[in-house]
Amino acid sequence: MLHMAILGAGRIAATMAETINRMNQAGNHAVSLYAVAARDLERAQQFAKTHGIEQAYGSYEEMLQDQRVQLVYVATPHSHHHQHVMMCLDHGKHVLCEKAFAANARQAREMLQRAKDKGLLLTEAIWTRYQPMRETIAQVVNSGVIGEPRMLTANLGYEIMGKERIVEPALAGGALLDVGIYPLNFAEMVFGAPDQVHAVGVLSDKGVDLQDSMTLTWKDGKMAVLNAGANCVSDRMGVIYGTRGFVVVENINNPQSITVYDAKYQQIEHHPCPAQLTGYEYEVVEAARCIEAGVLECPSMPHQDTIHMMELMDEMRHQMGVHYPFG
């Protein structure tokens, strides 16, 4: 069993802590939740008390010096992922890093190169890439039930303007890296990497994108039209359109069902999501399995896919006119 630590003590860190505890309660002991670190000791201690964690640290550096820590989940804002992942790797820790993996492709390449040099696992924790519904969607589309897939639409939006990480350029704010990454990943899991991308955004007075409209095209004629928003609530739906019908995916941020319709708009198939703990358990299990096997890259989210996604979002930010202080 791997000793896992959480770097950061915010909302998503709490979800991960709950996930690991529920995994252990269900008899899955891939990891044990051993430590947590926050920027102040009192916050870390409260988090540890709430989630039954053995060790609490008031600094990230102090936790990383603990020789018992083997795997670290980085749960800080993506503006800080580069710094914190590099710290983990330099202390010899395997890393599961929350999405967006970094603030730009340059940072992502540096992080992955450092992991390779150190012989450590580093993987992006974008949960939809690891979930079993990903394979179900692929099986349905590849079965031919909707004919040849030609077009795809997807959206994800939340009203999250009250969060500092969304509105501040210094925190790599905006809708794209926080929520836009999900429709982009959804499209690429179905159609693969696009040949062209066109993006427009509605920017705040601080210059971060609050709404994004993204169109991806492929040389074979496929197209994906995607929307993301940080200032409005969307239905979170994904639809894959084929020559003989279409597939509706309920909630691309954590698919709950897949419904297939024929050309007469009649429902012909329905695939519910299998029972899950929180949906985060799949990335933890795969990361732990890879570490135990000495594999440094998770099959569900290859390093090249992570770099490609960061390059794609860099290009989109360039087209929208969104600039961060650090590039």
N, C-alpha and C positions, 0 to 999 in steps of 0.2 A: 504494500500500500504506500502510495506516494504522500509525503507531507506537503500540503498545499497551503500557500499564503495568499492573502488578498492585499494588494497595494492600492489604497484608497478606501474610503468608508462612506461612499454616497449611496444613492438609491440602487444603482445597478450592482454595486458590491453586495448590498443586502440581498438582492435576488439571487446572486451566485451563492452566498452563504446558505440561504434557504434551500437552494438546489442541492448542495452537497450534503446538508443534514438530512434531507428527504431521501437522497440516494442511499445514505448509510442506513437509515431506518428501513428502507425497502430491501436491504441486504446487498446493495451494490457498494463495495468497498474499494473502488478504483483509487480514490484519494481520501485522505483524512484532512479535515479543516483544522490546520494547526496554528496559524498566526494571522494577524491583521496589523497593518500600519496605517496611520493617519498623520496629518500634519501637527496634531497635538495629542498628547498622551491620553487626556481625559476622553476625547472622542473615540479613540481606539479602544480604550478600556470599556466604554459603554457599549460599543459595537460588539466586542468580544463577549461581554456579559449577556447581551441579547441573543447571540447566536451560538453560545457555548464553545467559544474558541479559547484554546489553551494560553496562547501568548498574545500580548498587545504591545505595540511599539509606537512611540511618539515621533519617530522619524523613519523614513523609508530606508535610509542607509543602515540604521541599526538593525532593522529586520533582516536585511539582505546579508548581514554579517553572521546571522544565525545559521550554523552549519546544518541544522536539521531541515531547513527549508529546501525543498527540491524543485517545486513548480510554483510559479507566481502568476496570479491572474491580475493583470494591470487594468484598473477600473477608474483611472483618472481621465480628465478631458483629453480629446485626441490631440489638442495642441501640445500636450506634455508627454505623449506616448514615446516619442523618439528619445527624450531624456531618460524617462523611467525604464524603458525597455533596455537601453544601453547599460544602465546601472545594474539591472538584473543580470544581464548577460556577463558583464564584467565581474560579477560575483559568482559566476558559475551556475546560475539558475535557469532552468527551462521556463519558457514564457508562453502564456495564453493571453494575447493582447486584444482588448475590446476593439470593436470597429468604431469609427474609421481607423484603420491600422496606423495611419500617420496623418500629418497635415499635407504632405505632398509626396510625389514619387521619389524625389531625391532622398528624403528621410527614410522611406520604406526600403530602398535599395541598400542604404547604409546599415539599417537594422538587420536585414536578412543576411548581408555579408558578414556582419559581426557574429551572428548566430552560427553561420557556417564555419567561420574561423575558430570559434570556440567549441564546435561540435555539440551544440545544444539545439533542442527543439524550440522553434518560434513559430507560432501560428496565429492567424487572425480569427478572433472569436465572433464571427458573424453567424449567428445561430441557425439561420435558414439554410446555410450551406451544409450543415451537419444533420438536419432533421430528416427522418424517413419520408416525410411528405415530398421532399425533393425528388426522390426516386419514383414515387407514385406518379407525380406529375409527368416525369419523363416517360414512364411506361405507358400512361394514357395517350400522350401526344404521339409517341412512337408506334403505338398499336395500329394507327391508321383509322381510328374510329371517327376522327374529324377530317379525314382526307389529308391533303398536304397543308401543313401550317404556313400561313402567309403573313399574318399580322398579329400584333400583340399590343395590348394597352395595360397600364398598371399605374396606380397612384398610392401615395402615402402622405398623409397630412395630420398634424396635431397642432393645437394652439398652445405653443410652448414659449411664447415671447417673454414670459417672466423668468426664464432661465438665463443666467449670465453667459453660459457657454454658447448660447444660441445667438446672442446679440453683439458680442464683442469680437472684433477682428483679431485681437491679440490671443483669443482662445480658439481661433480657427472657426469662428461662428458661421451661422447660416444654415439653410435647410439642406444643402447638398450633402455635406459630409455626415450630417446627423440622421436624416431620413431619406434623402435622395438616393443614398447608397443601396437601399432596399429594392426599389423598382429597377435600378440598374442591374443589380445582381439577379433579380428575378428574370429580366429579359435575357441576360447572358446565360443563365442556367438552361433556358429553353432554346435560344437561337445561336449561342456562342458569341465570340467577340465581333463587334460590328465593323464595317468598312468605313463608315462615315458617321459623324455625330454633329448635331446642331443643337445649341442650347441658348435659351434666353431666360432672363431672370428679372424679378422685381426686387430692387435693392432698397435697403434701409438707408437712413441718413448717415449711418456709419459705414455704409458700403458693403454690408453682407447681404446675401441673397435670402429673401423671405419666402419667395415662391420661385419654382423652377419648372420650365417646360423643356423637355428633352426629346429629340427625335433621333432614333438610330436607324440606319439603313444598311442593308447587306447587298452585295453584288448580285446575289441570286434572286433579288426581288423582295425579300422580306423587309418588314418595317416594324418598329416598336415606337409607340408614342407614350411618353411617361410624364407624370407630374409629381411634384413634391412640394410640401408647404410646411412652414413653421408658424404660420399665423392663422390656420384654419383647420377644421376637422374634415377629413375625407372618408370615403367608404372603404378604403384600403383594398379594393378589389383588383384582381388581375384577370384578364381575359385573353385567351389564345384562340385566334380565329383561323379556321381551315376551310378547305374547299367543300366539305360535306357537313360542317357543324362547328361548334365552338366549345371551349372549356372555360368554366368560371371558377376561379380560385378565391375562396373567401379568406381575406386577410393575408396579404403577401408578407406581412411582418411576422407571422407565425401561422401558417396555413391551417385552417380548421376544417375545411372540406373542399372537395373537388367535385363539381357537377358538370356532366357532359350533356350537351343538347345537339340534336340533329338539325338538318337544314330546314325542317318544319317547326323549329323552336320547341320541340318536345324533349323532355328530359329522358335520357336513355341510360345514364349511369350516375351513381353517387358514391363517393369515397370519403367517409369521415376520417378525421385525424385519429390515429391510434392514441390510446391513453398516454398522457405524459405527466411528468412531475411539474416542471415549469417550462420545458422546452430547451433549457440550457444544458441539460444533462448530457446530451449527445456530444457536444464539443468537449466536455470534460472527459468523457469515457474515451473518445478517440485520441485526445491528446495523451492521456495516461497510457493507453495501449501502445501508442507509437513510442513513447519514452521507454517503456518496459522492453520493447522490441529493438531499441536502438535506432529507430527511424526518426529522422530529423525534420520531416515534412508531413503534414496531415493530408491524406488523399482527398478529403472533402474540400479543402481550400489550399491548392498548390501555391507555392510561393509566386510562381509566374502570374497566377490569377490575381493575387494581391497587388503585385506591381502594376499589372495591366489596369486594374480598377483605379489605382491612384493616378496613373497617367491619364486615364479617361477623364477623371474628375479635375485634374490640373487643366486639361484642355477646355473643359466646360467652364471652369472659373475664368479662364482667359477670355473665352467668348462672351461671358456675362459681365466682365469687368470687375471681378471680385479679387481683391489683393489682400494678402495677410502681411503683417510687418516682417515676417521671417521668410516670405516667398510663397 
